């Protein structure tokens, strides 16, 4: 048994073809993290949901700050179970052999780099399950710069945590007790947050009171797909206002070639669409010509 194993992380994420961190996690480019900050939860959710990734969102979480700030970064995952003496002895000894310092939660925090988000399955443990407090939140901020964590468990020292600028944390509950009686069984392995599945290197998108985990190999497509949704909305509102198309036509998943041609002309002419002029619509035209077998209802 070992923790944060490069070869295992690469084996878990074979569809990622780009750059990787030294630990093997997919390194989604910063430009996509920046672009995601301009998008809404629904715009980001739709492109992965229609591909069958239906277990990527969890909304039963509290937020450290309720001011609308987003939490976006690359996932560092960890999974914990209740304590058991022989298992603790075994796993902790492995960590010591690997040169890790402090308790299990400190192992995770020590590994973070800029742009990371800690994604922690504390099996919904709140009493003595407070993964973050004031000190470790300060460490998260220092290491990640953008700061953040998603914890299926507890936090403590909330007043101190609130004073750490630029941090956002999603969590299940608050308790004054320090963290106790838990064992790490996975570090940068498959992790479950409530109803959602997260792999190391997934991009965490926290917004609107919930968290979406975007598979690393789909991030570029998600960003482009969300941008297409945005510009189609601008166009659609105009067409409905001018009575050129009905809401039923606009809301279809697959548009006709005539509608796409009008959209292309609209994007070229309308100054609001300048940021969308480099998008590739080849796939949309193909579906318009050949038909989309999934287009049996209105758009999601």
C-alpha positions as CSV (number, residue, x, y, z in Angstrom):
1,X,0.0,0.0,0.0
2,X,1.3,3.4,-1.0
3,X,0.0,7.0,-1.3
4,X,-0.1,9.4,-4.2
5,X,1.4,7.0,-6.7
6,X,2.2,8.5,-10.1
7,X,1.7,5.3,-12.1
8,X,-1.7,4.6,-10.5
9,X,-2.8,8.2,-11.1
10,X,-1.8,8.0,-14.8
11,X,-3.7,4.6,-15.1
12,X,-6.8,6.2,-13.6
13,X,-6.8,9.1,-16.1
14,X,-5.8,7.5,-19.5
15,X,-8.1,9.8,-21.6
16,X,-6.0,12.8,-20.6
17,X,-3.3,13.4,-23.3
18,X,-1.8,16.6,-22.1
19,X,0.8,17.8,-19.6
20,X,0.9,16.2,-16.1
21,X,2.2,17.2,-12.7
22,X,5.2,15.3,-11.2
23,X,2.7,13.2,-9.2
24,X,0.9,12.2,-12.4
25,X,-2.2,14.3,-12.1
26,X,-3.5,15.9,-15.3
27,X,-2.5,19.5,-15.5
28,X,-5.4,21.3,-17.1
29,X,-4.1,24.6,-18.5
30,X,-4.6,27.8,-16.5
31,X,-6.4,29.5,-19.3
32,X,-9.3,27.0,-18.9
33,X,-9.4,27.7,-15.1
34,X,-9.6,31.4,-15.9
35,X,-12.3,30.9,-18.5
36,X,-14.5,28.8,-16.1
37,X,-14.8,31.8,-13.8
38,X,-17.0,33.5,-16.3
39,X,-19.4,30.6,-16.7
40,X,-22.5,29.5,-14.7
41,X,-23.0,26.1,-13.1
42,X,-25.6,25.1,-15.7
43,X,-23.4,26.1,-18.6
44,X,-20.6,23.9,-17.3
45,X,-22.8,21.0,-16.2
46,X,-24.7,20.5,-19.5
47,X,-21.7,19.4,-21.8
48,X,-20.6,16.6,-19.5
49,X,-24.1,15.5,-18.5
50,X,-25.1,14.8,-22.1
51,X,-22.0,12.6,-22.4
52,X,-23.2,10.4,-19.7
53,X,-21.3,11.9,-16.8
54,X,-24.4,12.1,-14.5
55,X,-22.7,11.7,-11.1
56,X,-20.4,14.7,-11.0
57,X,-22.5,17.2,-9.0
58,X,-23.1,17.5,-5.2
59,X,-25.3,20.3,-3.8
60,X,-25.7,19.3,-0.2
61,X,-22.9,21.4,1.1
62,X,-22.4,24.6,3.1
63,X,-20.0,27.3,1.9
64,X,-17.5,29.2,4.1
65,X,-18.4,32.4,2.2
66,X,-21.9,33.2,0.7
67,X,-20.7,36.2,-1.4
68,X,-21.0,34.4,-4.8
69,X,-17.3,33.6,-5.2
70,X,-16.4,30.6,-7.2
71,X,-14.0,27.8,-6.2
72,X,-12.1,26.5,-9.3
73,X,-9.0,24.4,-9.4
74,X,-7.4,21.0,-10.0
75,X,-8.4,18.3,-7.6
76,X,-6.1,16.6,-5.1
77,X,-8.2,13.8,-3.6
78,X,-8.1,12.0,-0.3
79,X,-10.4,9.3,1.2
80,X,-10.7,8.4,4.9
81,X,-12.5,5.8,7.0
82,X,-13.2,5.4,10.7
83,X,-10.3,4.4,12.9
84,X,-9.2,0.8,13.5
85,X,-5.9,0.2,15.4
86,X,-4.3,-2.4,13.1
87,X,-5.2,-0.5,9.9
88,X,-3.9,2.8,11.4
89,X,-0.6,1.2,12.4
90,X,-0.2,-0.2,8.8
91,X,-1.1,2.9,6.9
92,X,0.7,5.4,9.1
93,X,3.8,3.3,8.9
94,X,3.6,3.6,5.1
95,X,3.3,7.4,5.4
96,X,6.4,7.6,7.6
97,X,8.4,5.4,5.2
98,X,7.4,7.8,2.4
99,X,8.7,10.8,4.5
100,X,5.3,12.3,5.3
101,X,5.0,14.6,8.4
102,X,2.2,15.2,10.9
103,X,-1.2,13.7,10.7
104,X,-3.0,12.4,7.6
105,X,-4.7,15.7,6.8
106,X,-1.4,17.4,6.9
107,X,0.0,15.0,4.3
108,X,-2.6,16.2,1.9
109,X,-2.1,19.9,2.6
110,X,1.6,19.6,2.2
111,X,1.2,18.2,-1.3
112,X,-0.8,21.1,-2.7
113,X,0.5,23.4,-5.4
114,X,-0.8,26.6,-7.0
115,X,-4.2,26.1,-8.6
116,X,-5.1,23.0,-6.5
117,X,-8.3,22.3,-4.5
118,X,-8.3,19.6,-1.8
119,X,-11.2,17.2,-2.3
120,X,-11.7,15.2,0.9
121,X,-14.1,12.4,1.7
122,X,-14.3,12.3,5.5
123,X,-17.3,9.9,5.3
124,X,-19.6,12.7,6.5
125,X,-17.7,12.8,9.9
126,X,-18.3,16.2,11.6
127,X,-17.7,15.5,15.3
128,X,-13.9,14.9,15.4
129,X,-14.0,15.1,11.7
130,X,-12.9,18.7,11.2
131,X,-10.4,18.4,8.4
132,X,-9.7,22.1,8.2
133,X,-9.3,24.8,10.8
134,X,-7.6,28.2,10.9
135,X,-4.0,27.0,10.6
136,X,-4.5,24.5,7.7
137,X,-6.8,27.0,5.9
138,X,-3.9,29.4,6.0
139,X,-1.6,26.7,4.6
140,X,-4.1,26.0,1.8
141,X,-4.1,29.6,0.8
142,X,-0.3,29.9,0.9
143,X,0.2,26.8,-1.3
144,X,-2.7,27.1,-3.8
145,X,-2.9,30.9,-4.0
146,X,-6.5,30.7,-5.2
147,X,-7.3,28.6,-2.1
148,X,-10.0,26.1,-1.4
149,X,-11.3,22.7,-0.4
150,X,-14.4,20.5,-0.7
151,X,-14.9,18.4,2.4
152,X,-17.5,15.7,2.9
153,X,-17.1,16.2,6.6
154,X,-16.4,19.0,9.1
155,X,-14.5,22.2,9.7
156,X,-13.6,24.2,12.9
157,X,-12.2,27.6,13.8
158,X,-14.6,29.2,11.3
159,X,-13.9,32.8,12.6
160,X,-10.2,32.3,11.9
161,X,-11.0,30.7,8.5
162,X,-13.1,33.6,7.5
163,X,-10.1,35.9,7.9
164,X,-8.0,34.0,5.4
165,X,-8.5,36.1,2.2
166,X,-9.4,34.5,-1.1
167,X,-10.3,31.1,0.3
168,X,-13.6,29.2,-0.4
169,X,-14.5,26.0,1.3
170,X,-17.4,23.7,0.8
171,X,-18.2,21.5,3.8
172,X,-20.9,19.5,5.6
173,X,-20.9,20.9,9.1
174,X,-19.1,22.8,11.9
175,X,-17.8,21.4,15.2
176,X,-15.3,22.8,17.8
177,X,-13.6,19.4,18.2
178,X,-10.2,18.8,16.7
179,X,-9.9,16.0,14.1
180,X,-9.5,12.6,15.6
181,X,-10.0,8.9,15.0
182,X,-9.7,8.5,11.2
183,X,-7.5,6.7,8.7
184,X,-6.5,7.6,5.2
185,X,-7.1,4.8,2.7
186,X,-6.6,6.8,-0.5
187,X,-4.5,9.7,-1.6
188,X,-5.0,10.9,-5.2
189,X,-7.3,8.0,-5.9
190,X,-11.0,7.8,-6.8
191,X,-12.9,9.8,-4.2
192,X,-16.7,10.2,-3.6
193,X,-18.2,13.4,-2.4
194,X,-21.8,12.6,-1.6
195,X,-23.4,11.6,-4.9
196,X,-20.4,12.8,-7.0
197,X,-17.3,11.0,-8.2
198,X,-13.9,12.9,-8.4
199,X,-10.6,11.7,-9.8
200,X,-7.3,13.4,-9.2
201,X,-6.8,16.2,-11.7
202,X,-10.5,16.7,-12.3
203,X,-11.3,20.4,-12.3
204,X,-13.4,21.5,-9.3
205,X,-16.2,24.0,-10.2
206,X,-17.8,25.3,-7.0
207,X,-20.6,27.8,-7.6
208,X,-24.2,28.4,-6.7
209,X,-24.0,26.4,-3.5
210,X,-22.8,23.2,-5.1
211,X,-19.7,21.5,-6.6
212,X,-19.2,20.0,-10.0
213,X,-16.2,17.8,-10.8
214,X,-15.3,18.2,-14.5
215,X,-13.2,15.3,-15.9
216,X,-9.9,16.7,-17.0
217,X,-10.1,15.4,-20.6
218,X,-13.4,17.2,-21.1
219,X,-12.5,20.6,-19.7
220,X,-11.6,22.2,-23.1
221,X,-14.8,20.9,-24.6
222,X,-16.8,22.1,-21.6
223,X,-15.4,25.6,-21.9
224,X,-16.1,25.8,-25.6
225,X,-19.5,24.2,-25.2
226,X,-20.5,26.7,-22.5
227,X,-19.3,29.6,-24.7
228,X,-21.5,28.2,-27.4
229,X,-24.5,28.1,-25.0
230,X,-23.9,31.7,-24.1
231,X,-23.8,33.0,-27.6
232,X,-26.8,30.9,-28.6
233,X,-28.7,32.4,-25.8
234,X,-27.8,36.0,-27.0
235,X,-28.9,35.0,-30.5
236,X,-32.0,33.1,-29.2
237,X,-33.3,36.0,-27.1
238,X,-33.0,38.3,-30.2
239,X,-34.8,35.8,-32.5
240,X,-37.6,35.3,-30.0
241,X,-38.0,39.0,-29.5
242,X,-38.2,39.6,-33.2
243,X,-40.6,36.6,-33.7
244,X,-38.3,34.9,-36.1
245,X,-38.2,31.7,-34.2
246,X,-40.3,30.1,-31.5
247,X,-39.0,29.1,-28.1
248,X,-39.5,25.5,-29.1
249,X,-37.2,25.9,-32.1
250,X,-34.6,27.7,-30.0
251,X,-34.7,25.2,-27.2
252,X,-33.9,22.2,-29.4
253,X,-30.6,20.5,-28.7
254,X,-29.9,20.4,-32.5
255,X,-30.5,23.4,-34.7
256,X,-31.2,23.3,-38.4
257,X,-28.6,24.5,-40.9
258,X,-30.7,27.6,-41.6
259,X,-30.6,28.5,-37.9
260,X,-26.9,27.9,-37.7
261,X,-26.3,30.0,-40.8
262,X,-28.2,32.9,-39.2
263,X,-26.3,32.4,-36.0
264,X,-22.9,32.6,-37.8
265,X,-24.0,35.8,-39.5
266,X,-25.2,37.2,-36.1
267,X,-21.9,36.3,-34.5
268,X,-20.0,38.1,-37.2
269,X,-22.1,41.3,-37.0
270,X,-23.0,41.7,-33.4
271,X,-20.4,43.4,-31.2
272,X,-21.6,41.4,-28.2
273,X,-20.3,38.3,-29.9
274,X,-16.7,39.3,-30.5
275,X,-15.3,36.8,-27.9
276,X,-17.2,34.0,-29.6
277,X,-15.9,34.4,-33.2
278,X,-13.2,31.7,-33.0
279,X,-15.5,28.9,-31.9
280,X,-15.7,25.8,-34.2
281,X,-19.3,24.8,-35.2
282,X,-18.3,21.9,-37.4
283,X,-20.0,19.3,-35.2
284,X,-23.2,21.3,-34.9
285,X,-23.4,21.5,-38.7
286,X,-22.8,17.8,-39.0
287,X,-25.6,17.0,-36.6
288,X,-27.9,19.4,-38.4
289,X,-27.2,17.5,-41.7
290,X,-27.2,13.9,-40.4
291,X,-29.6,14.2,-37.4
292,X,-28.8,13.8,-33.7
293,X,-30.2,10.5,-32.3
294,X,-30.2,12.1,-28.9
295,X,-32.4,15.1,-29.9
296,X,-35.7,13.7,-28.8
297,X,-36.6,16.6,-26.5
298,X,-35.9,20.2,-25.8
299,X,-32.4,21.3,-24.7
300,X,-31.3,20.7,-21.1
